[in-house]
Amino acid sequence: MTRDPSNAEESRGENRAGSPPADTVAEGAAGPGPTAAVTPPAKPAAAPGATPAATAIADEALAQAQAEIAVLKDRELRARAELENYRKRAARELGESLRYANLPIIRDLLPVLDNVERAIQAAEQNADAAGLLEGLKLVRQQLEDVLQRHHCKPIEALHAVFNPHLHHAILQQPSAEFPPNTVLTVTQNGYQLHDRVVRPSQVIVSASQ
């Protein structure tokens, strides 16, 4: 069968008319052009707000935590204050212990000094004991010097106003020469270590007539 050339030409023309141009197809395959608009993704919806009940619970928990913090701070301040007071008290007690550490030995020495005093008084009444008297006076002076070096000194009591913190009255006597509550006689010397009384002076005090 013989094909008509005119019909073949018309068929090719229809195919060319129905097919899009090559550059149009390539452009469509490559995607949208530079002028195409891009839509950003939508943001997620915000979480719903807390309910009043949840807010009240949170506020209560916060208030409770703040109260506990305040209690802990107060305890800390009290503990610091107690520690500082303890340090001061310990330092003061240590200082006093060192200051009066010689008190026991001084108390033991005072009776020795008393016996020396009595021996001197007895020797003064014996004319034949002049040498003994001088020796005893020397011993007494040495003992007094030792006490002075350790800050122990006699309490001045004779003719002073009676002081119950420094004097121990063993007798009262009427006196026209001195006003009442005046020390007339010292029967035994008293001593102080720094400002602490080792023993009070034994005295006889004047009384009103």
Order of alpha helices (4+ residues) and beta strands (2+ residues): alpha-alpha-alpha-alpha-alpha-beta-beta-beta-beta-beta-beta
